[in-house]
Amino acid sequence: MDSYETKIDEIVQNIYNKNEIDTLITAFELLIKLFQNIINNPNENKFKNFKLTNEAIKTKILIIPEIKDLLKVLGYENTSEDTLTFNNTSLNPLEFTCEVLNKKVIYLSYKKDRPKTPPKKEVVEVEGSYPIKLLIYDISNGS
């Protein structure tokens, strides 16, 4: 694992541990979109910049302070008071981060949508030469 990968993993895990599911999903999905724009259009400078004053950036990404640490590791720099610019010559950190964030979004979406109540359980006694008790869980969601 490259050093940037370790740093990215640590920062993303720190972000994950400190924030609510909905906040994380929203931030991670927008970051993935921003990073994918750069990956898919590496010669388009318009995708490499974003304004810190942009309402979506402020309310969906920068609401999580540690994301600035992630952006710095990826190669973003302040090019003006209110603009961050991707200045890394390699796209590998962005690609790696997209993979990490995608996995988190999939997991968080699953975690958010799964039933909050534990599955129903029932103890069934099975008689015979070796009587046993079985604990049976109904994991269906009622459909």
BELURLIN-V766410 format. One record per residue. RES is the residue in one small letter. BURIAL is + if it has 16 or more other ideal C-beta (glycine too) atoms within 10 Angstrom, else -. D_LAST is the distance of its C-alpha to the last C-alpha in Angstrom with 1 decimal. Layout:
RES BURIAL D_LAST
RES BURIAL D_LAST
This chain:
m - 43.8
d - 46.0
s - 47.0
y + 45.2
e + 41.9
t - 42.4
k + 43.2
i + 40.2
d - 37.9
e - 39.5
i + 39.3
v + 35.7
q - 34.7
n - 36.8
i + 35.1
y + 31.7
n - 32.8
k - 34.2
n + 31.7
e - 28.3
i - 25.4
d - 25.5
t - 29.3
l + 29.2
i + 26.7
t + 28.8
a + 32.1
f + 31.2
e + 29.8
l - 33.0
l + 35.2
i + 33.7
k - 34.5
l + 38.0
f + 38.7
q - 37.3
n + 39.7
i + 42.6
i - 41.5
n - 41.2
n - 44.4
p - 46.7
n - 49.8
e - 48.4
n - 49.7
k - 47.7
f + 44.5
k + 46.4
n - 47.0
f + 45.0
k - 46.2
l - 45.4
t - 45.8
n - 43.0
e - 40.5
a - 37.4
i + 39.2
k - 40.2
t - 36.9
k + 34.4
i + 36.5
l + 39.6
i - 37.7
i + 37.3
p - 41.0
e - 40.6
i + 39.6
k + 43.3
d + 44.0
l + 41.6
l + 43.3
k - 46.7
v + 45.8
l + 44.6
g + 47.9
y + 47.5
e - 50.7
n - 51.8
t - 54.0
s - 54.6
e - 53.7
d - 50.5
t - 49.6
l + 48.1
t - 48.9
f + 47.6
n - 50.9
n + 49.8
t - 51.2
s - 48.4
l + 44.8
n - 43.6
p + 42.7
l + 40.6
e - 38.9
f + 38.2
t + 36.9
c + 34.5
e - 33.1
v + 32.8
l + 31.3
n - 28.8
k - 27.6
k + 27.4
v + 25.4
i - 22.8
y - 22.6
l + 22.7
s - 19.9
y - 17.7
k - 19.0
k - 18.4
d - 14.8
r - 13.6
p - 12.4
k - 15.7
t - 15.0
p - 15.8
p - 13.5
k - 14.1
k - 17.0
e - 19.1
v - 22.5
v - 23.3
e - 27.0
v - 28.1
e - 31.6
g - 34.1
s - 37.1
y - 35.4
p - 33.0
i - 30.2
k - 27.4
l - 24.1
l - 21.8
i - 18.2
y - 15.5
d - 11.8
i - 10.7
s - 6.9
n - 5.7
g - 3.8
s - 0.0
